[in-house]
Amino acid sequence: MNTKREPKKTLMDEYLEDPEFAKLTAQGDLIMEVTETLCEILENEQVSRKELAERLGKSKGFISQLLNGGRNLTLRTVADILHVLGYKLNLTAEKVKKESKIIEFSTFQHRFVMRKSPTYTWKKLKSSIPDNYIKNKKAIAG
C-alpha cells in the first residue's frame, strides 16, 4: 500500500488558515506597500520629511510617525501627500490565490563601530505575528 504523506503544516501555515490573521496580514501588507512607495517618492524627488511637513502644514514629527507606522495612514492623508509631491495613485487589485505562502521577514539592524562608519546588515527572522493578534480567543475570554 503506497500512501503519500502530506507535508507537515508549519506554524505559519496554521496562522494563515485563520481568517483573522489573514485579514491582519493583508492590512499590514497594504500599509507597508503604501509607506514604502511614499518613502521611495520622497527619496526620488529629494524631498525631506521636514520639507514634506512644511508643504502639508504639519509637523515633522507627524510625518515621521506616519512614515514609521506610528500613526494611521488614511486615504485622505495619502492623497494629500501625493498631491503636494505632484503624484497621483493608480490602484490595481489582484485576486489572491488560496494556497499557503511562506512569509519571510527581514529586519534592518544598525550597529555602531567606534572610529568607523556605521555598518548596516539585514537579518532574517524565523517568523513574526502582529502584536494585536490573538489565536486562541476562547482561552483568553475565559
Buried (B, 14 or more C-beta within 10 A) or exposed (E): EEEEEEEEEEEBEEBBEEEBBEEBBEEBEEEEEBBEBBEEBBEEEEBEBEBBBBBBEBEBEBBBBBBEEEBEBEEEBBEBBBEBBEBEEEEEEEEEEEEBEEBEEEEEEEEEEEEEEEEEEEEEEEEEBEEEEEEEEEEEEE
